[in-house]
Every structure is written in structure tokens, then in C-alpha cells.
Amino acid sequence: MDLLTVYGIVSVISMLIFYTLEARSKVYVLLFAAACLASSAYGFLQGAWPFGVVELVWSVVALRRWRVA
């Protein structure tokens, strides 16, 4: 397993954890947005640009939800 794969696993697991915790505090919404950005970077680095674009959109949605909350 290379370093890029480990980075991708950590970023996606972080997304799952922070998404689960969003109802507890708006800080977790912000952390979810950051994890989405990390996953987006992974997608682009991996060469899976559609995944990178979708995760980038999710991060924008999460940042908007954090700002409104």
C-alpha cells in the first residue's frame, strides 16, 4: 500500500466520522468540509478527476452549511 492510498483511506474515513458527528456541533461540519477537500485532493492526485470534482462540490456545500449554522 503506497502513501497516496493511505492518505485516501484516512481522508475518506475522516469524512465518514465527521459526517456522523455533525449533529453534535457545527465544528464537525467544518471538519467534514476539510475532509471533503482532502478527499478531493486525493481524487485529483489519483487521477480520478470526477471523484475530485464531486468531493470539491461536497466541500463547498458543507462550508455553506457551516456558515449558515
C-alpha positions in Angstrom: 0.0 0.0 0.0 1.5 3.3 -1.0 1.4 6.6 0.8 -1.3 8.1 -1.6 -3.6 5.2 -0.8 -3.1 5.6 2.9 -3.9 9.3 2.5 -7.1 8.5 0.6 -8.2 6.0 3.2 -7.6 8.5 6.1 -9.4 11.3 4.3 -12.5 9.2 3.4 -12.7 7.7 6.9 -12.4 11.2 8.3 -15.3 12.3 6.2 -17.4 9.5 7.5 -16.6 10.2 11.1 -17.2 13.9 10.9 -20.4 13.5 8.9 -21.7 11.2 11.7 -20.8 13.8 14.3 -22.3 16.8 12.5 -25.4 17.0 14.7 -23.3 17.5 17.8 -21.5 20.7 16.9 -21.1 23.0 13.9 -17.3 22.4 14.3 -17.8 18.9 12.9 -19.5 20.4 9.8 -16.3 22.5 9.2 -14.2 19.4 9.8 -16.3 17.5 7.3 -15.7 20.2 4.7 -12.0 20.0 5.4 -12.1 16.2 5.0 -14.0 16.6 1.7 -11.3 18.9 0.5 -8.7 16.3 1.5 -10.7 13.6 -0.4 -10.9 15.9 -3.4 -7.2 16.4 -3.4 -6.8 12.6 -3.3 -9.1 12.2 -6.2 -7.1 14.6 -8.4 -3.8 13.1 -7.3 -5.0 9.6 -8.0 -6.1 10.7 -11.5 -9.8 10.2 -10.7 -10.8 13.7 -11.5 -14.6 13.1 -11.4 -14.2 12.0 -7.8 -12.1 15.1 -7.1 -14.8 17.3 -8.6 -17.6 15.7 -6.7 -15.7 16.0 -3.4 -14.9 19.6 -4.1 -18.6 20.3 -4.6 -19.4 18.5 -1.3 -16.8 20.7 0.5 -18.5 23.8 -0.9 -21.9 22.6 0.3 -20.5 21.7 3.7 -18.8 25.1 4.1 -22.1 26.8 3.2 -24.0 24.7 5.8 -21.3 25.6 8.4 -21.6 29.3 7.6 -25.4 29.2 7.8 -25.4 27.2 11.1 
